[in-house]
């Protein structure tokens, strides 16, 4: 009988309040909340990642504020950097001048322009595989960004958007339920309260009956 090797995935290591950053990730001037996890080959520049948010592999995040409990799938790109199309050449030698020995200083105006177009992502957002979030966009709490979507406009809370460019297909819940969830704001609860009420997070109707105003 022919024998075949069996490959079993390694058991995941439990997370801790200390951020878990994969050794292959490139991080520059960024901050991470408690229980966060950053996957392999991520590039995160001048961004803030909220508590419990995680990223999978090959994610790029530039100049972005990400809320708590957000799930970011592999190969997502948030706030891809732009090039100066108005110049004779778009090549970055005109602003990364030191790299090419054209000047002793870089053109900081380009980098400041990028910083001024930050992306903001709410709490409990799910961003699917390969999605791209363009500069200056705001993603509302509870939203779903479909795999491969290119988001060029703001997304309302709890909306599901798909496509290129991304367009809303429906809301996850009725407007009454959305209003209640936003009012409850469970993502702001301290960990001890989350632990106490953990089992209730799986039943939306009873959760709202119990904690809604």
C-alpha positions as CSV (number, residue, x, y, z in Angstrom):
1,X,0.0,0.0,0.0
2,X,1.3,3.4,-1.0
3,X,1.9,5.6,2.0
4,X,1.2,9.4,1.9
5,X,2.5,11.9,4.4
6,X,-0.1,13.6,6.6
7,X,0.2,17.3,7.2
8,X,-1.6,18.8,10.2
9,X,-1.7,22.5,10.8
10,X,0.1,23.6,13.9
11,X,-2.1,24.5,16.8
12,X,-2.6,28.2,17.2
13,X,-0.9,29.9,20.1
14,X,-3.3,31.5,22.6
15,X,-3.3,35.3,22.4
16,X,-2.5,37.6,25.3
17,X,-3.1,41.2,26.1
18,X,0.3,41.9,24.6
19,X,0.0,42.4,20.8
20,X,1.1,39.3,18.8
21,X,3.2,40.6,15.8
22,X,4.6,38.1,13.3
23,X,8.3,38.3,13.0
24,X,8.0,38.9,9.2
25,X,5.7,41.9,9.6
26,X,7.1,45.4,8.8
27,X,5.7,47.9,11.3
28,X,6.5,51.7,11.2
29,X,5.2,54.2,13.8
30,X,2.0,52.3,14.6
31,X,0.1,51.4,17.8
32,X,-1.7,48.2,18.7
33,X,-4.3,47.5,21.4
34,X,-4.7,44.5,23.6
35,X,-5.3,41.0,22.2
36,X,-4.4,42.1,18.7
37,X,-2.8,39.8,16.2
38,X,-0.8,40.8,13.1
39,X,-0.1,38.1,10.5
40,X,2.9,37.2,8.3
41,X,4.3,39.7,5.8
42,X,2.1,42.5,6.9
43,X,3.1,46.1,6.2
44,X,1.6,48.6,8.6
45,X,2.6,52.2,8.5
46,X,1.5,55.1,10.8
47,X,-1.7,53.3,11.9
48,X,-3.6,52.5,15.0
49,X,-5.1,49.0,15.5
50,X,-7.8,48.6,18.1
51,X,-8.2,45.9,20.8
52,X,-8.9,42.3,19.5
53,X,-8.5,43.3,15.9
54,X,-6.5,40.8,13.8
55,X,-5.0,40.6,10.3
56,X,-4.1,37.6,8.3
57,X,-1.2,37.3,5.9
58,X,0.1,39.8,3.4
59,X,-2.0,42.7,4.6
60,X,-1.0,46.4,3.9
61,X,-2.3,49.1,6.1
62,X,-1.2,52.7,5.7
63,X,-2.3,55.8,7.6
64,X,-5.4,54.2,9.1
65,X,-7.5,54.1,12.3
66,X,-9.0,50.6,12.9
67,X,-11.5,50.0,15.6
68,X,-11.9,47.1,18.0
69,X,-12.9,43.5,17.1
70,X,-12.2,44.0,13.3
71,X,-11.3,41.0,11.2
72,X,-9.0,41.6,8.2
73,X,-8.5,38.8,5.8
74,X,-5.3,38.0,3.7
75,X,-4.1,40.3,0.9
76,X,-6.2,43.2,2.0
77,X,-4.8,46.7,1.2
78,X,-6.0,49.6,3.2
79,X,-5.2,53.2,2.0
80,X,-2.8,52.3,-0.9
81,X,-0.4,55.2,-1.4
82,X,-0.8,57.5,-4.4
83,X,1.7,59.0,-6.8
84,X,2.0,62.6,-8.0
85,X,0.2,62.2,-11.3
86,X,0.4,66.0,-11.9
87,X,4.2,65.9,-12.2
88,X,6.2,65.1,-15.4
89,X,7.0,61.8,-13.9
90,X,5.0,59.8,-11.4
91,X,8.1,57.8,-10.3
92,X,8.9,58.1,-6.6
93,X,12.4,59.4,-7.4
94,X,10.9,62.9,-7.3
95,X,9.9,62.6,-3.6
96,X,12.2,59.8,-2.4
97,X,15.1,61.8,-3.7
98,X,17.7,60.6,-1.2
99,X,17.3,57.0,-2.3
100,X,18.5,58.0,-5.8
101,X,21.1,60.6,-4.7
102,X,19.2,63.4,-6.4
103,X,19.1,65.5,-3.1
104,X,20.0,65.4,0.5
105,X,16.3,65.7,1.6
106,X,13.0,64.0,0.5
107,X,9.9,65.9,-0.6
108,X,8.0,65.7,2.7
109,X,4.9,67.4,1.1
110,X,4.0,64.1,-0.7
111,X,4.1,62.2,2.6
112,X,2.1,64.8,4.4
113,X,-0.5,64.6,1.7
114,X,-0.8,60.9,2.2
115,X,-1.1,61.3,6.0
116,X,-3.9,63.8,5.5
117,X,-6.1,61.2,3.7
118,X,-6.4,58.7,6.5
119,X,-8.9,55.8,6.4
120,X,-11.1,55.2,9.4
121,X,-12.6,51.8,10.1
122,X,-15.2,51.2,12.8
123,X,-15.6,48.3,15.3
124,X,-16.5,44.7,14.4
125,X,-15.9,45.2,10.7
126,X,-15.1,42.2,8.5
127,X,-12.9,42.9,5.4
128,X,-12.8,40.0,3.0
129,X,-9.8,38.5,1.1
130,X,-8.1,40.9,-1.3
131,X,-10.3,43.9,-0.7
132,X,-8.9,47.4,-1.2
133,X,-10.0,50.4,0.8
134,X,-9.1,53.6,-0.9
135,X,-7.8,56.8,0.8
136,X,-10.0,58.9,2.9
137,X,-12.8,56.3,3.2
138,X,-14.8,55.7,6.4
139,X,-16.1,52.2,7.1
140,X,-18.9,52.1,9.6
141,X,-19.1,49.8,12.5
142,X,-20.4,46.3,11.8
143,X,-19.9,46.6,8.0
144,X,-18.9,43.7,5.7
145,X,-16.5,44.4,2.8
146,X,-16.8,41.5,0.3
147,X,-13.7,39.7,-1.1
148,X,-12.0,41.6,-3.9
149,X,-14.1,44.7,-3.4
150,X,-12.6,48.1,-4.1
151,X,-14.1,50.6,-1.7
152,X,-14.0,54.2,-3.0
153,X,-16.8,55.7,-0.9
154,X,-17.9,55.7,2.8
155,X,-19.7,52.6,4.0
156,X,-22.6,52.8,6.4
157,X,-22.7,50.9,9.7
158,X,-23.7,47.2,9.2
159,X,-23.9,47.5,5.4
160,X,-22.6,44.7,3.2
161,X,-20.7,46.0,0.1
162,X,-19.3,44.1,-2.8
163,X,-17.9,44.6,-6.3
164,X,-15.7,47.0,-8.2
165,X,-16.3,49.7,-7.3
166,X,-18.0,48.5,-4.1
167,X,-21.7,49.0,-3.8
168,X,-24.1,48.1,-1.0
169,X,-26.2,45.0,-1.5
170,X,-28.1,45.0,1.9
171,X,-27.8,45.7,5.6
172,X,-26.9,42.9,8.0
173,X,-30.0,43.8,10.2
174,X,-33.0,46.0,10.2
175,X,-32.6,49.7,11.0
176,X,-34.1,49.1,14.4
177,X,-31.6,46.4,15.2
178,X,-28.7,48.4,13.9
179,X,-29.8,51.4,16.0
180,X,-30.0,49.2,19.1
181,X,-26.6,47.7,18.5
182,X,-25.0,51.1,18.0
183,X,-26.6,52.3,21.2
184,X,-25.5,49.3,23.2
185,X,-21.9,49.6,21.9
186,X,-20.8,46.3,23.3
187,X,-17.3,46.8,21.8
188,X,-16.8,49.4,24.5
189,X,-17.5,47.0,27.3
190,X,-14.5,46.0,29.5
191,X,-13.1,42.5,29.2
192,X,-14.7,41.3,32.4
193,X,-18.2,42.3,31.1
194,X,-17.5,40.6,27.8
195,X,-16.5,37.4,29.6
196,X,-19.6,37.5,31.8
197,X,-21.9,38.0,28.8
198,X,-19.9,36.0,26.2
199,X,-22.5,33.3,25.5
200,X,-25.1,36.0,24.7
201,X,-23.1,37.4,21.8
202,X,-24.4,34.6,19.5
203,X,-28.2,35.5,19.8
204,X,-28.8,38.9,18.4
205,X,-32.5,39.1,19.3
206,X,-32.2,38.1,22.9
207,X,-29.1,40.3,23.3
208,X,-31.0,43.4,22.2
209,X,-34.0,42.5,24.4
210,X,-31.7,42.3,27.4
211,X,-29.3,45.2,26.8
212,X,-31.2,47.5,24.4
213,X,-32.6,50.8,25.7
